[in-house]
Amino acid sequence: MGLLEGKVVAITGAGAGIGREEALLCAKNGAKVVVNDLGGARDGSGKDSKVADQVVAEIKKLGGDAVGHYEDISEEAGADKLIKAGADKWGRFDGLVNNAGILRDKMSFNMTVQEWDAVIKVHLRGHFLAARAAARYFREHKEQGGAIVNTTSTSGLLGNAGQVNYSAAKLGIVGLTSTLALELGKYARVNAIAPMAYTRMTSDLPMAEMLKNYKPEHIAPLVVFLLSDAAKGINGQTFGVFGPWVQIYRLARPIYDFKADGASWDPAKLAQKAEEMKKVIEKVNWGYLPGMPVPDDKKVKL
């Protein structure tokens, strides 16, 4: 028996790459899977139901059960039907993996409003709408519990030139995850992953050659675990995952502080601290970053 035996999960953008590997491993671990994919190009254009159907066929060939879902999850009707597809077919719903995304890369000064809106819509709005539909189901079926796994990126955590729309959406997903975890704690766990892998989404990025060592199948085990009952008590966290590494990230943690002599700071006094600030920033910036193994002497002591 697998970790997801008897559970029903939906995975967006599951027709290829990371989403496909997540769908296949969920099925191998006993889950029934709703395979969502519009079947479009990397920039979101086009549509082809065969993309999702191929993954459904792969799952059935493995002896599992799956159904295709071909609607746009960044639209309310499509997101609502995603959850309904699993609940109607198998009588329950247990987990959502928000993975669908597109790219419209361009430097900020050349980016059009349409290119900004398209990426924000699929990633951030798509995450919200699918999570909202799942949350409504989980609240209605409190005794069942549930799990949501969102997909952020190191581009959101660190920034990445040429991806201002994607980076903004992906960091927004971290905030979305943290708040959903607080709101849904009684009914479901909500966590995020920041995967690094060589896929069609990353094949032409500057780091593509390095990413060839990190494969989509390396991502799926963490997702299966987070969807499973073994992850109960883990909520509101952001995990990095690449190759053999799984990391736990912590954002917005103070690293240094400056205290004014009086009740508040004067701008001129802060200016006098500029060099000290630069030294602090330089010291922390050189060290380990998301996507790099943490040195043993820097790890949290348990």
C-alpha positions in Angstrom: 0.0 0.0 0.0 1.2 3.5 -0.9 1.1 6.6 1.2 -2.0 7.9 -0.7 -4.0 4.7 -0.8 -7.7 5.5 -1.2 -7.2 9.2 -1.6 -8.4 11.4 -4.5 -6.1 14.2 -5.7 -6.1 16.8 -8.4 -3.0 18.1 -10.1 -3.0 21.1 -12.3 -0.6 21.4 -15.3 -0.1 17.6 -15.0 0.3 16.9 -18.7 4.1 17.2 -18.8 7.2 17.9 -16.7 6.9 18.1 -13.0 3.1 17.8 -13.0 3.2 14.6 -15.0 5.7 13.1 -12.6 3.6 14.2 -9.6 0.5 12.6 -11.2 2.3 9.3 -11.9 3.8 8.9 -8.5 0.6 9.8 -6.7 -1.1 7.0 -8.7 1.7 4.6 -7.9 1.1 5.4 -4.2 -2.6 4.5 -4.5 -4.3 7.8 -5.3 -7.0 8.3 -7.9 -5.9 11.4 -9.9 -7.6 14.2 -11.7 -5.1 15.2 -14.4 -5.6 18.8 -15.4 -3.9 20.4 -18.4 -5.0 22.8 -21.1 -2.4 21.3 -23.4 -1.1 24.6 -24.5 2.3 25.9 -25.3 4.8 27.3 -22.7 3.4 30.8 -23.2 -0.2 29.6 -22.6 -1.3 29.7 -26.2 -3.2 26.8 -27.7 -5.2 23.9 -26.3 -5.1 20.1 -26.7 -6.9 17.6 -24.6 -4.6 14.8 -25.7 -1.9 16.1 -23.4 -3.9 15.3 -20.2 -5.3 12.2 -21.8 -1.9 10.7 -22.4 -1.1 10.9 -18.7 -4.5 9.4 -17.8 -3.6 6.5 -20.1 -0.2 6.1 -18.5 -1.8 5.9 -15.0 -4.4 3.3 -16.2 -1.6 1.3 -17.8 0.1 1.2 -14.3 -3.2 -0.2 -12.9 -4.3 3.1 -11.4 -7.4 5.2 -12.0 -7.5 8.8 -13.4 -9.7 11.2 -15.2 -8.8 14.2 -17.5 -9.7 17.8 -16.8 -9.1 20.2 -19.7 -10.4 23.5 -18.4 -8.7 26.7 -17.4 -8.1 26.8 -13.6 -7.5 30.5 -13.7 -11.3 30.9 -14.4 -13.8 30.3 -11.7 -15.8 27.6 -13.6 -12.7 25.7 -14.5 -11.3 25.7 -10.9 -14.6 24.7 -9.4 -15.1 21.8 -11.8 -11.5 20.6 -11.1 -12.5 19.7 -7.5 -15.9 18.5 -8.5 -14.5 16.1 -11.1 -12.8 14.1 -8.4 -15.5 14.3 -5.8 -18.2 13.3 -8.3 -16.3 10.4 -9.8 -14.9 8.8 -6.7 -17.1 10.2 -3.9 -14.4 12.1 -2.1 -11.6 14.6 -2.5 -8.4 14.7 -0.5 -5.7 16.8 -2.1 -4.8 19.5 -4.5 -1.5 20.2 -6.2 -1.3 23.6 -7.8 1.3 23.3 -10.5 0.0 24.9 -13.7 2.0 27.8 -15.0 3.2 29.7 -18.1 6.1 32.0 -19.0 6.1 35.3 -20.8 9.7 36.3 -20.0 10.9 39.8 -20.8 12.8 42.6 -19.1 10.5 44.9 -17.0 11.0 47.9 -19.2 9.9 46.0 -22.3 7.1 44.0 -20.8 3.6 44.7 -21.9 0.6 44.8 -19.5 -0.8 41.8 -21.4 2.4 39.8 -20.7 2.2 40.8 -17.0 -1.5 39.9 -16.6 -1.2 36.6 -18.4 1.4 35.2 -16.1 -0.2 36.6 -12.9 -3.5 35.2 -14.0 -2.4 31.6 -14.5 0.0 31.4 -11.6 -1.4 33.5 -8.8 -5.1 33.7 -9.7 -5.1 30.1 -10.8 -3.6 29.0 -7.4 -6.2 31.1 -5.5 -9.2 29.8 -7.5 -8.2 26.1 -7.3 -7.3 26.5 -3.6 -10.6 28.3 -2.9 -12.6 25.5 -4.5 -10.6 22.9 -2.5 -11.0 24.9 0.7 -14.8 25.0 0.3 -14.9 21.2 -0.1 -12.6 20.7 2.9 -14.8 22.9 5.1 -17.9 21.0 4.1 -16.2 17.7 4.8 -14.3 18.5 8.0 -14.1 14.9 9.2 -12.1 14.0 6.1 -9.3 16.5 6.2 -7.2 17.5 3.2 -4.0 18.9 1.8 -3.0 21.6 -0.7 0.5 21.8 -2.2 1.3 25.1 -4.0 4.2 25.7 -6.3 6.4 28.7 -5.9 10.0 29.2 -7.3 13.4 30.5 -6.3 12.7 33.2 -8.9 10.1 34.5 -6.5 12.3 34.0 -3.4 15.4 35.6 -4.9 14.2 37.4 -8.0 15.4 36.6 -11.6 16.1 39.2 -14.3 13.6 38.9 -17.2 10.9 37.3 -15.0 9.4 40.2 -13.1 5.8 38.9 -13.8 6.7 35.3 -12.9 8.7 36.3 -9.8 5.9 38.5 -8.5 3.4 35.7 -8.9 5.6 33.1 -7.3 6.4 35.2 -4.2 2.7 36.0 -4.0 2.1 32.3 -3.8 4.2 32.1 -0.7 2.0 34.7 1.0 -1.1 32.9 -0.3 0.2 29.7 1.2 0.9 31.2 4.6 -2.5 32.8 4.9 -4.4 29.7 3.6 -2.5 27.7 6.2 -3.8 30.0 8.9 -7.4 30.0 7.6 -7.7 26.3 6.8 -5.7 24.8 9.7 -8.8 23.1 11.1 -9.6 21.4 7.8 -6.5 21.1 5.7 -2.7 21.5 5.5 -1.3 24.0 3.0 2.3 24.0 2.1 4.4 25.2 -0.9 7.3 23.7 -2.8 10.0 25.6 -4.7 11.2 23.0 -7.2 14.3 23.2 -9.4 14.3 20.8 -12.4 15.1 20.7 -16.1 11.8 21.0 -18.0 10.4 22.8 -21.1 9.8 25.8 -18.7 13.5 26.0 -17.8 15.2 24.6 -20.9 16.4 27.9 -22.2 17.2 29.7 -19.0 20.8 30.7 -18.2 21.0 28.0 -15.5 19.6 25.3 -17.8 22.8 23.3 -18.1 23.1 23.0 -14.3 19.5 22.0 -14.1 20.0 19.0 -16.3 21.1 17.1 -13.2 17.8 17.9 -11.5 14.9 16.0 -13.0 11.1 16.3 -12.6 10.9 12.9 -11.0 13.1 14.2 -8.1 10.2 16.6 -7.2 7.3 14.2 -7.0 8.3 12.3 -3.8 8.0 15.4 -1.6 4.6 16.2 -3.1 3.4 12.7 -2.3 4.6 13.0 1.2 3.0 16.4 1.8 -0.3 15.1 0.5 -0.2 12.1 2.8 -1.3 11.6 6.4 2.3 11.3 7.4 2.6 15.1 6.9 0.0 15.9 9.5 1.2 18.7 11.7 3.3 20.3 8.8 1.4 23.4 7.7 2.3 26.8 6.2 5.8 25.8 5.2 7.8 26.4 2.0 10.1 23.6 0.9 12.9 23.6 -1.6 13.4 20.5 -3.6 16.0 19.6 -6.2 17.9 16.4 -7.0 18.5 14.6 -3.7 17.9 17.7 -1.6 14.8 18.8 0.3 15.1 22.1 2.2 13.0 24.0 4.6 12.9 27.8 3.9 12.1 30.6 6.2 11.3 34.1 4.8 11.2 37.5 6.6 13.3 36.4 9.5 15.3 39.4 11.0 19.0 39.0 10.7 20.2 42.2 12.3 18.8 45.2 14.0 19.6 48.9 14.6 18.1 50.8 17.6 17.7 54.5 17.7 18.9 56.6 20.6 15.4 58.0 21.1 11.9 56.9 20.3 12.5 56.7 16.5 15.1 57.2 13.9 16.1 60.4 12.1 16.9 60.0 8.4 20.3 61.6 8.8 21.2 59.2 11.6 20.1 56.3 9.5 22.4 57.6 6.7 25.3 57.3 9.2 24.5 53.6 9.5 24.6 53.0 5.7 28.1 51.4 5.7 27.1 49.1 8.6 24.0 48.1 6.7 26.0 47.4 3.6 28.4 45.1 5.6 25.5 43.2 7.0 23.9 42.8 3.5 27.2 41.7 2.0 27.8 39.2 4.8 24.4 37.4 4.4 24.3 37.6 0.6 27.4 35.6 0.0 26.2 32.5 1.9 23.9 29.6 1.2 20.8 30.4 -0.9 17.7 28.5 -2.0 19.0 25.9 -4.4 22.3 25.3 -2.5 22.9 22.7 0.1 23.2 24.1 3.7 26.6 23.6 5.3 26.4 21.4 8.4 27.6 24.1 10.7 24.8 26.4 9.5 22.0 23.9 10.0 19.4 24.4 12.8 20.5 22.3 15.8 17.7 19.9 16.9 
